Amino acid sequence: MGMSMRNSQAVRCHNAPYNWRIGWATTVPSGNLTAGNFTIASNRIRLTIPGSGLTDANMVIANLGRATHEPTSRSIPYPRYFLSYRVRNNTQGGYDRGLPDSYNQKVLIHTYDGTFNERDFNRSDIVDAGPRFLQRDPAFPAGNVWTGPFTPFNSTTGLGGGLRVKVVSVGPSSAVVELCRMYSQTEGKPGSAECDSNLDRDCDGLVAAVDPDCNGEWGSDTILSQGPASPLPDATDGRQASSSPPPTRSPPSSPPPARSTRAPPARSPPSAVVPGPSRSPRFSAPPPSNSPPLPQSMAPPSSPHPRTQPSSLPPSLKPLSSSSLPPPRSQRWPPSPKLRLLPRFPQPSPPLPPPHQQQPPRSRLPTPSNV
């Protein structure tokens, strides 16, 4: 169904390109298309593709890189597309009996650049499968249109362009497809001859009269424009290239509501406090002292923190001079020597006397009781 195995292997799956290569299948009537089958005025062809397991004529071939099927005709490098329709066969041992759901009732698009020869081992590749293609065209949100790569159209050779495949309908036995050849990626610029031709050159389903490209609503690679583009800054001095002044902002339709200016309600004056019965304080004030007043020299200063001169202090409160201070401790006593603590060793036992001075051990004399 999908991609084939490596080129070095002779085993091939039964997809449309390989069945065509060995002669097991062919195209539907008028289904072998080249660039000569399309014109600018008639660039759409609708065909019906039957299921691959129902008949041998079960595919469409489109090659926009060749003018005709003649070997000597003009050609350019361009992919050749094979379109087939696969339906699961419920007959035991029938073709597509084990077709998975991902390919059941789907239009398959393959590419194959080999020749019509059973000994040609060029591989085929699956591109996409519809009617819900994975590679969706943004111009068709439904997803039932597939767009191939675009090669610039050459008006001299009549070759090139692009291919758009639209799945019109699918059924239990066949599918209807529409092939459109793109001669340009956009319809044209507003006021150009292409926009006056009233044709659909870009295969978007809209003729030039109603195509947004000719009305200036979108470009070749953009969707709907959100308005005129803002002027770009000049490369020399950074000013805007447009000479017209910037548009002024319109004033707001209605001013915002003003905040309320009501004055807060006046508070009533506090009521007079009626003094209650007096309570005795927890700590009573000390009784007045009958001692005589202090002399002037010992009276407290009137200022909170005055700087008192030493001359105004009494002799007993004057600060001592450095000469009357006792000497420091280091000058009064000599420094005590540092004592080292010696390790404590066990005292040696007294030496033994010489052998000749040693007294023999006393022998125990037998007693009458031991005899």
RAZIVEN-V361265 format. One record per residue. N is the residue number from 1. RES is the residue in one small letter. SS is DSSP state (@ for helix, = for strand, . for the rest). PSI is psi in radians with two decimals (999 if undefined). NEAR is the number of other C-alpha atoms within 10 Angstrom. Layout:
n: [N	N]
res: [RES	RES]
ss: [SS	SS]
psi: [PSI	PSI]
near: [NEAR	NEAR]
This chain:
n: [1	2	3	4	5	6	7	8	9	10	11	12	13	14	15	16	17	18	19	20	21	22	23	24	25	26	27	28	29	30	31	32	33	34	35	36	37	38	39	40	41	42	43	44	45	46	47	48	49	50	51	52	53	54	55	56	57	58	59	60	61	62	63	64	65	66	67	68	69	70	71	72	73	74	75	76	77	78	79	80	81	82	83	84	85	86	87	88	89	90	91	92	93	94	95	96	97	98	99	100	101	102	103	104	105	106	107	108	109	110	111	112	113	114	115	116	117	118	119	120	121	122	123	124	125	126	127	128	129	130	131	132	133	134	135	136	137	138	139	140	141	142	143	144	145	146	147	148	149	150	151	152	153	154	155	156	157	158	159	160	161	162	163	164	165	166	167	168	169	170	171	172	173	174	175	176	177	178	179	180	181	182	183	184	185	186	187	188	189	190	191	192	193	194	195	196	197	198	199	200	201	202	203	204	205	206	207	208	209	210	211	212	213	214	215	216	217	218	219	220	221	222	223	224	225	226	227	228	229	230	231	232	233	234	235	236	237	238	239	240	241	242	243	244	245	246	247	248	249	250	251	252	253	254	255	256	257	258	259	260	261	262	263	264	265	266	267	268	269	270	271	272	273	274	275	276	277	278	279	280	281	282	283	284	285	286	287	288	289	290	291	292	293	294	295	296	297	298	299	300	301	302	303	304	305	306	307	308	309	310	311	312	313	314	315	316	317	318	319	320	321	322	323	324	325	326	327	328	329	330	331	332	333	334	335	336	337	338	339	340	341	342	343	344	345	346	347	348	349	350	351	352	353	354	355	356	357	358	359	360	361	362	363	364	365	366	367	368	369	370	371]
res: [m	g	m	s	m	r	n	s	q	a	v	r	c	h	n	a	p	y	n	w	r	i	g	w	a	t	t	v	p	s	g	n	l	t	a	g	n	f	t	i	a	s	n	r	i	r	l	t	i	p	g	s	g	l	t	d	a	n	m	v	i	a	n	l	g	r	a	t	h	e	p	t	s	r	s	i	p	y	p	r	y	f	l	s	y	r	v	r	n	n	t	q	g	g	y	d	r	g	l	p	d	s	y	n	q	k	v	l	i	h	t	y	d	g	t	f	n	e	r	d	f	n	r	s	d	i	v	d	a	g	p	r	f	l	q	r	d	p	a	f	p	a	g	n	v	w	t	g	p	f	t	p	f	n	s	t	t	g	l	g	g	g	l	r	v	k	v	v	s	v	g	p	s	s	a	v	v	e	l	c	r	m	y	s	q	t	e	g	k	p	g	s	a	e	c	d	s	n	l	d	r	d	c	d	g	l	v	a	a	v	d	p	d	c	n	g	e	w	g	s	d	t	i	l	s	q	g	p	a	s	p	l	p	d	a	t	d	g	r	q	a	s	s	s	p	p	p	t	r	s	p	p	s	s	p	p	p	a	r	s	t	r	a	p	p	a	r	s	p	p	s	a	v	v	p	g	p	s	r	s	p	r	f	s	a	p	p	p	s	n	s	p	p	l	p	q	s	m	a	p	p	s	s	p	h	p	r	t	q	p	s	s	l	p	p	s	l	k	p	l	s	s	s	s	l	p	p	p	r	s	q	r	w	p	p	s	p	k	l	r	l	l	p	r	f	p	q	p	s	p	p	l	p	p	p	h	q	q	q	p	p	r	s	r	l	p	t	p	s	n	v]
ss: [.	.	.	.	.	.	.	.	.	.	.	.	.	.	.	@	@	@	@	@	@	.	.	.	.	=	=	=	=	=	=	=	=	=	@	@	@	.	.	.	.	.	.	=	=	=	=	=	=	=	=	.	.	.	.	.	=	=	=	=	=	=	=	.	.	=	.	.	.	.	.	.	.	.	=	.	.	.	.	.	=	=	=	=	=	=	.	.	.	.	.	.	.	.	.	.	.	.	.	.	@	@	@	.	.	=	=	=	=	=	=	.	.	.	.	.	.	.	.	.	.	.	.	.	=	=	=	=	=	=	.	.	.	.	.	.	.	.	.	.	.	.	.	.	=	=	=	.	.	.	=	=	=	=	.	.	.	.	=	=	=	=	=	=	=	=	=	=	=	=	.	.	.	=	=	=	=	=	=	=	=	=	.	.	.	.	.	.	.	.	.	.	@	@	@	@	.	.	.	.	.	.	.	.	.	.	.	.	.	.	.	@	@	@	@	.	.	.	.	.	.	.	.	.	.	.	.	.	.	.	.	.	=	.	.	.	.	.	.	=	.	.	.	.	.	.	.	.	.	.	.	.	.	.	.	.	.	.	.	.	.	.	.	.	.	.	.	.	.	.	.	.	.	.	.	.	.	.	.	.	.	.	.	.	.	.	.	.	.	.	.	.	.	.	.	@	@	@	.	.	.	.	.	.	.	.	.	.	.	@	@	@	.	.	@	@	@	.	.	.	.	.	.	.	.	.	.	.	@	@	@	@	.	.	.	.	.	.	.	.	.	.	.	.	.	.	.	.	.	.	.	.	.	.	@	@	@	.	.	.	.	.	.	.	.	.	.	.	.	.	.]
psi: [-0.80	-2.27	2.60	3.08	-3.03	2.75	-0.46	-0.21	2.44	-0.15	2.32	2.57	2.83	1.11	3.11	-0.81	-0.72	-0.59	-0.62	-0.65	-0.70	0.03	0.28	-0.28	2.79	-3.13	2.84	2.88	2.27	0.51	0.02	1.63	2.51	-3.08	-0.44	-0.23	-0.08	2.56	2.92	-0.64	-0.40	1.41	0.31	2.38	2.19	2.30	2.75	2.22	2.07	2.93	2.54	-0.47	0.07	-0.52	2.81	-0.46	1.54	0.51	2.90	2.34	2.29	2.11	1.70	0.04	0.08	2.43	-0.78	-3.10	-0.05	2.43	-0.46	0.12	2.82	2.55	2.72	2.78	2.03	2.43	2.57	2.19	2.43	2.17	2.26	2.83	2.15	2.30	2.35	2.32	2.20	-0.06	2.33	2.17	0.08	2.94	2.34	0.57	-0.71	0.58	2.25	2.88	-0.50	-0.30	0.04	2.25	0.89	2.55	2.03	2.41	2.09	2.77	2.48	2.18	0.26	-2.99	2.99	1.35	2.27	-0.26	0.12	2.06	0.45	2.53	2.74	2.70	2.40	2.36	-0.89	3.00	2.34	3.10	-0.10	1.59	2.58	-0.66	1.55	2.51	2.18	-0.35	-0.21	1.58	-0.37	-0.37	0.16	0.27	2.27	2.37	2.20	3.07	2.62	2.29	2.27	2.32	2.34	1.94	-0.38	-0.85	-0.33	0.36	2.83	-2.93	-2.74	2.90	2.31	2.26	2.17	2.21	1.92	-0.79	2.74	2.63	-3.05	-0.26	-0.26	2.94	2.57	2.19	2.73	2.15	2.26	2.28	2.17	2.19	-0.24	2.80	-0.31	2.78	-0.60	3.08	2.65	2.28	-0.04	2.95	-0.54	-0.63	-0.38	-0.15	-0.29	0.75	2.97	1.46	-0.42	0.09	0.64	0.09	0.09	2.25	2.96	-0.54	-0.52	0.09	2.29	-0.42	-0.71	-0.31	-0.01	0.37	-0.46	2.88	-2.86	-0.55	0.39	2.75	-2.76	2.32	2.55	0.19	3.11	2.52	2.54	2.53	2.47	2.61	2.55	2.58	-0.24	-0.91	0.07	0.01	2.83	2.50	-0.48	2.35	-0.26	2.51	2.72	2.58	2.47	2.59	2.39	2.48	2.72	2.62	-0.67	2.42	2.69	2.59	2.37	2.62	2.66	2.38	0.37	2.41	2.55	2.64	2.42	2.41	2.51	2.52	2.59	2.48	2.66	2.37	2.19	2.10	2.37	-3.06	2.39	2.47	2.55	2.34	2.71	-0.69	2.03	2.66	2.58	2.60	2.69	2.44	2.44	0.19	2.64	2.71	2.70	2.63	2.90	-0.63	-0.44	0.06	2.57	2.58	2.65	-0.60	2.74	-0.84	1.33	2.72	1.76	2.26	2.58	-0.47	-0.44	-0.10	2.66	2.82	-0.57	-0.34	0.06	2.53	2.56	2.52	2.92	-0.46	-0.45	-0.09	2.53	2.67	2.78	2.92	-0.58	-0.42	-0.33	-0.66	2.48	2.69	2.40	2.41	2.62	2.22	2.41	2.32	2.10	2.60	2.59	2.13	2.66	2.47	2.39	2.58	2.67	2.53	2.63	2.57	2.87	2.83	-0.62	-0.27	-0.16	2.41	2.38	2.71	2.47	2.22	2.59	1.98	2.52	2.45	2.81	-0.51	-0.41	-0.16	999]
near: [17	16	15	18	14	12	13	9	9	10	11	17	14	17	23	29	30	24	18	23	19	15	13	12	20	21	20	18	13	11	20	16	22	18	22	15	17	19	13	12	11	13	19	18	16	15	17	20	25	24	26	24	18	15	12	17	20	25	29	25	24	21	22	28	21	25	22	17	14	8	8	9	9	14	18	13	12	18	16	19	23	24	23	25	29	28	25	21	18	12	9	9	9	12	17	21	14	13	16	11	10	8	18	16	22	24	29	23	23	24	20	18	15	15	14	14	12	12	10	14	18	14	18	24	18	17	18	18	22	23	23	16	21	14	16	17	17	12	12	13	9	12	18	20	26	24	18	16	10	16	20	13	15	11	9	6	13	19	25	26	22	22	23	20	24	22	21	15	13	19	13	12	16	22	22	17	22	16	22	24	26	28	26	19	18	22	29	23	16	16	11	11	10	17	22	14	14	16	20	28	27	26	25	18	14	16	19	23	16	13	22	20	20	22	16	14	16	17	18	13	7	9	12	10	11	8	8	7	7	9	12	11	12	11	9	6	7	9	12	15	12	12	8	7	7	9	6	6	6	6	7	7	6	6	7	7	6	6	6	6	6	6	6	6	6	6	6	6	6	6	6	6	6	6	6	6	6	6	6	7	7	6	6	7	7	6	6	6	7	6	6	6	9	9	8	8	10	11	9	10	12	7	7	7	7	8	8	9	8	11	8	11	13	10	10	7	9	12	9	10	7	8	7	7	8	9	10	8	9	8	9	9	8	8	9	6	6	6	6	6	6	6	5	6	6	5	6	6	6	6	6	8	9	7	8	7	8	9	8	8	6	6	6	6	7	8	7	6	5	6	5]
